[in-house]
């Protein structure tokens, strides 16, 4: 039976609007589906990077412990008003990363670039190798060295009192890995001391997994500005395969030099 026409002359609706319960169920199911897809993609990414079962378990357990915080952050970001882009950011042409040029004159030699005060370098490699050469070649050029790593490397000839280690295994306020804010606090001392410090980081992939890409990028932006303002230097080893191309490009643009 067809529906009787409305008294105001408007055509009758072709279908009844969904009830609030049905709309809630659809929204919940869509969010659930996206959550499952995101989790499986993340696990597949870890497997593709060659993590052992023990490492996978650690990464998954750590992520599970932070689910509530991530959901709350996502909820706040969705209810906040959208950001208005500035005309300057829309009209500014993209800038390419500065190419590396072999150093000339005194310094570590052509095999490793010289990390000048205030400079930030990103080295793209599957595992820390080239960055370690650069670190060891430049360590004596700074009063102190700060290392942010899951497995802090050896730096031959560097006295213990000139070395600061920020371990990512444990040490955070909750007993787990330190947050980017806690890492920043530990790096202020060596970088703000007279002469600055050479800061070495080889765990951005771990920080991204633990804290998300946006928070990791904010930490990197702070770190680049910190070494610039204190006369320190920053050296980061990073596996670009751990991010999508557009996200890796966002990271690279933060640095002054990319190898």
Backbone torsions as a table, in degrees:
resi	resn	phi	psi	omega
1	UNK	NA	132.7	179.6
2	UNK	-78.8	151.9	-177.4
3	UNK	-77.0	140.7	179.6
4	UNK	-63.8	143.0	179.1
5	UNK	-63.6	151.4	179.0
6	UNK	-74.6	151.5	-177.5
7	UNK	-66.1	-27.7	-178.8
8	UNK	-81.4	2.5	177.6
9	UNK	88.0	-8.0	-179.9
10	UNK	-72.7	147.5	179.6
11	UNK	-65.2	150.1	178.4
12	UNK	-68.4	145.3	178.8
13	UNK	-62.9	145.2	-179.4
14	UNK	-74.2	-26.4	178.8
15	UNK	-149.6	156.4	179.0
16	UNK	-78.2	138.4	176.9
17	UNK	-63.5	149.1	-178.3
18	UNK	-66.5	144.1	177.8
19	UNK	-68.7	163.5	-179.9
20	UNK	-62.9	-36.2	178.6
21	UNK	-64.8	-42.6	-179.9
22	UNK	-66.5	-40.5	179.5
23	UNK	-64.2	-39.9	177.2
24	UNK	-62.3	-43.3	-179.6
25	UNK	-63.4	-41.8	178.9
26	UNK	-62.8	-45.2	-179.3
27	UNK	-63.9	-42.5	179.3
28	UNK	-62.6	-44.9	-178.8
29	UNK	-63.6	-40.4	179.5
30	UNK	-64.8	-42.9	178.0
31	UNK	-65.5	-39.6	178.3
32	UNK	-62.2	-45.0	179.7
33	UNK	-60.1	-45.2	-178.9
34	UNK	-66.2	-36.5	177.9
35	UNK	-64.0	-43.7	179.0
36	UNK	-64.1	-44.9	179.1
37	UNK	-59.8	-45.3	-178.8
38	UNK	-62.4	-42.4	-179.7
39	UNK	-64.3	-43.8	-179.8
40	UNK	-66.5	-39.0	177.7
41	UNK	-62.9	-38.8	179.9
42	UNK	-65.7	-43.3	178.8
43	UNK	-63.6	-43.3	178.1
44	UNK	-61.1	-37.6	178.0
45	UNK	-63.5	-41.9	177.9
46	UNK	-63.6	-42.6	179.9
47	UNK	-62.8	-41.5	-179.1
48	UNK	-64.4	-27.8	179.7
49	UNK	-84.8	3.1	172.0
50	UNK	85.1	21.0	178.0
51	UNK	-66.6	143.5	176.9
52	UNK	-75.4	163.1	177.0
53	UNK	-55.2	-38.2	179.0
54	UNK	-65.3	-41.0	178.5
55	UNK	-67.1	-40.1	177.7
56	UNK	-61.1	-42.4	179.6
57	UNK	-62.5	-42.4	179.7
58	UNK	-62.3	-44.9	-179.0
59	UNK	-64.4	-43.1	-178.6
60	UNK	-67.3	-44.3	-179.9
61	UNK	-63.0	-39.5	179.1
62	UNK	-65.0	-40.2	179.3
63	UNK	-67.7	-39.0	178.9
64	UNK	-61.9	-36.5	-179.0
65	UNK	-67.2	-19.5	-176.4
66	UNK	-108.1	8.0	-175.9
67	UNK	-59.3	-45.9	-176.5
68	UNK	-59.5	-42.9	179.5
69	UNK	-64.1	-41.4	-179.1
70	UNK	-66.0	-40.6	179.3
71	UNK	-64.7	-41.5	179.9
72	UNK	-65.0	-40.4	177.6
73	UNK	-63.8	-41.1	178.5
74	UNK	-63.7	-41.7	179.8
75	UNK	-62.0	-44.1	-179.8
76	UNK	-65.6	-36.8	-179.3
77	UNK	-68.8	-30.7	-179.0
78	UNK	-78.9	-27.0	-179.7
79	UNK	-91.3	-11.7	179.4
80	UNK	-76.7	151.9	177.5
81	UNK	-64.7	145.4	-178.3
82	UNK	-64.7	145.1	178.0
83	UNK	-75.5	139.7	178.1
84	UNK	-92.4	118.7	179.9
85	UNK	-68.1	145.4	177.8
86	UNK	-84.0	150.3	-179.6
87	UNK	-62.3	-33.7	-177.4
88	UNK	-62.9	-38.7	-179.9
89	UNK	-72.6	-28.4	180.0
90	UNK	-77.7	-32.7	-174.7
91	UNK	-93.5	-16.5	-177.2
92	UNK	-71.9	125.6	179.8
93	UNK	-69.6	149.0	178.8
94	UNK	-65.6	144.8	179.4
95	UNK	-109.0	136.8	179.1
96	UNK	-79.1	152.2	177.1
97	UNK	-64.5	143.2	-178.9
98	UNK	-70.2	128.5	-179.3
99	UNK	-71.6	154.9	177.7
100	UNK	-81.7	134.9	175.9
101	UNK	-119.2	130.5	-179.1
102	UNK	-58.0	135.7	-177.8
103	UNK	-67.5	153.9	178.3
104	UNK	-122.1	137.1	176.8
105	UNK	98.1	-161.5	-176.3
106	UNK	-66.5	155.9	-179.5
107	UNK	141.0	-166.9	-177.0
108	UNK	-64.5	-15.7	179.9
109	UNK	105.0	173.0	-174.9
110	UNK	-67.6	-17.1	-178.2
111	UNK	-72.0	-20.0	-178.3
112	UNK	-144.0	132.5	178.9
113	UNK	-67.7	152.0	177.5
114	UNK	-88.6	125.8	-176.5
115	UNK	-90.4	97.6	-179.3
116	UNK	-71.8	162.1	179.6
117	UNK	-61.1	135.1	178.9
118	UNK	84.1	-0.4	-175.3
119	UNK	-93.0	153.4	177.2
120	UNK	-130.6	129.8	-176.1
121	UNK	-124.7	138.0	173.5
122	UNK	-118.5	126.0	179.1
123	UNK	-114.0	119.1	-178.9
124	UNK	-88.0	117.3	-179.8
125	UNK	-159.4	152.8	-176.5
126	UNK	-68.7	-38.9	176.7
127	UNK	-137.4	149.2	-178.6
128	UNK	-57.7	116.2	178.4
129	UNK	-145.9	-66.6	177.5
130	UNK	-59.5	-41.4	-179.9
131	UNK	-63.2	-35.5	178.0
132	UNK	-65.4	-38.4	176.9
133	UNK	-61.6	-44.9	-179.3
134	UNK	-65.9	-40.9	177.9
135	UNK	-58.5	-51.3	-176.3
136	UNK	-68.5	-29.7	179.2
137	UNK	-74.9	-23.8	-175.7
138	UNK	-109.6	-5.0	-173.4
139	UNK	-57.3	-37.3	-176.0
140	UNK	-78.7	-5.3	179.9
141	UNK	-82.6	-9.4	-177.3
142	UNK	-125.0	151.5	-179.3
143	UNK	-63.4	-24.5	-176.9
144	UNK	-154.7	161.2	179.8
145	UNK	-128.2	132.1	176.5
146	UNK	-114.7	128.0	-174.3
147	UNK	-118.3	124.5	176.7
148	UNK	-113.3	109.9	-171.5
149	UNK	-163.2	155.0	170.1
150	UNK	-75.5	-31.6	179.8
151	UNK	-131.8	82.8	-175.5
152	UNK	-55.0	127.0	-178.0
153	UNK	-79.5	161.8	175.1
154	UNK	-79.8	143.9	174.9
155	UNK	-125.8	95.1	-176.1
156	UNK	-56.5	136.5	177.0
157	UNK	86.0	-6.7	-178.4
158	UNK	-88.7	120.6	-178.6
159	UNK	-67.7	146.2	-178.2
160	UNK	-57.2	-33.8	-178.0
161	UNK	-74.9	-7.4	176.3
162	UNK	-102.6	4.7	-174.0
163	UNK	-116.9	129.2	174.7
164	UNK	-120.3	126.7	179.2
165	UNK	-111.3	131.9	172.5
166	UNK	-111.6	100.1	-177.2
167	UNK	-78.9	134.9	180.0
168	UNK	-96.7	-0.6	179.5
169	UNK	-70.2	-57.0	176.8
170	UNK	-143.3	175.7	177.3
171	UNK	123.1	-3.4	178.7
172	UNK	-77.1	173.4	-177.2
173	UNK	-61.6	-32.6	-179.3
174	UNK	-93.3	8.9	-179.0
175	UNK	91.1	-10.2	178.7
176	UNK	-98.6	-157.3	179.4
177	UNK	-61.8	144.1	178.7
178	UNK	-68.2	148.2	177.4
179	UNK	-77.6	163.8	175.2
180	UNK	-55.0	-35.2	177.7
181	UNK	-64.9	-40.4	178.4
182	UNK	-68.7	-37.5	176.6
183	UNK	-63.6	-42.9	178.9
184	UNK	-58.2	-42.4	179.3
185	UNK	-61.6	-37.2	179.6
186	UNK	-73.9	-22.6	-178.9
187	UNK	-89.3	-13.8	-179.0
188	UNK	-63.5	-42.1	-177.4
189	UNK	-57.8	-59.5	-178.0
190	UNK	-65.4	-34.5	-178.3
191	UNK	-76.2	-30.9	-177.9
192	UNK	-90.4	-4.8	174.7
193	UNK	-71.0	158.4	-178.7
194	UNK	-54.2	129.7	-179.9
195	UNK	90.2	-10.7	178.0
196	UNK	70.9	-161.5	-177.7
197	UNK	-151.3	157.1	169.5
198	UNK	-93.2	116.2	-178.0
199	UNK	-100.5	125.0	-179.7
200	UNK	-116.0	129.4	-179.8
201	UNK	-131.6	129.9	176.2
202	UNK	-134.2	27.8	-175.7
203	UNK	-133.4	33.5	179.2
204	UNK	-64.5	-34.1	178.4
205	UNK	-61.0	-41.4	178.8
206	UNK	-65.7	-43.2	179.3
207	UNK	-63.5	-38.3	178.7
208	UNK	-64.8	-41.5	178.5
209	UNK	-65.2	-41.2	-176.6
210	UNK	-74.6	-38.5	-168.5
211	UNK	-121.3	-5.1	-177.9
212	UNK	90.0	158.4	-175.2
213	UNK	-67.6	-44.1	-175.1
214	UNK	-63.0	-44.0	179.8
215	UNK	-66.7	-38.0	178.2
216	UNK	-65.0	-40.1	177.7
217	UNK	-64.5	-38.3	176.9
218	UNK	-63.8	-38.8	177.6
219	UNK	-64.5	-43.6	179.8
220	UNK	-64.5	-41.4	177.4
221	UNK	-59.9	-43.1	177.1
222	UNK	-61.8	-43.8	-176.0
223	UNK	-65.6	-40.8	177.5
224	UNK	-61.8	-43.5	177.7
225	UNK	-66.9	-35.7	-179.9
226	UNK	-64.9	-44.8	-179.6
227	UNK	-70.1	-32.2	177.5
228	UNK	-65.4	-42.6	-174.6
229	UNK	-79.3	-19.5	-176.0
230	UNK	-108.1	2.1	-177.9
231	UNK	72.4	22.5	177.0
232	UNK	-91.7	-169.0	176.4
233	UNK	-143.9	151.6	-177.7
234	UNK	-125.4	132.0	178.3
235	UNK	-129.8	120.7	-176.4
236	UNK	-125.3	128.8	172.4
237	UNK	-99.6	129.4	-172.9
238	UNK	-146.3	136.3	176.4
239	UNK	-92.6	105.3	-176.4
240	UNK	-63.9	-18.0	179.6
241	UNK	-68.3	-16.4	-177.4
242	UNK	-78.3	-8.1	178.7
243	UNK	-127.1	156.5	170.9
244	UNK	-66.9	158.9	-173.5
245	UNK	-56.1	-44.4	-177.5
246	UNK	-67.1	-34.6	179.3
247	UNK	-73.9	-37.9	176.0
248	UNK	-63.3	-36.5	177.8
249	UNK	-65.5	-38.9	176.8
250	UNK	-59.7	-40.9	179.5
251	UNK	-67.6	-45.7	-176.5
252	UNK	-61.6	-35.1	-177.0
253	UNK	-67.7	-16.1	179.0
254	UNK	-72.4	-29.5	-172.2
255	UNK	-90.3	153.0	177.5
256	UNK	-76.6	-33.9	-178.2
257	UNK	-135.8	139.8	179.6
258	UNK	-129.9	130.7	177.8
259	UNK	-110.1	NA	NA
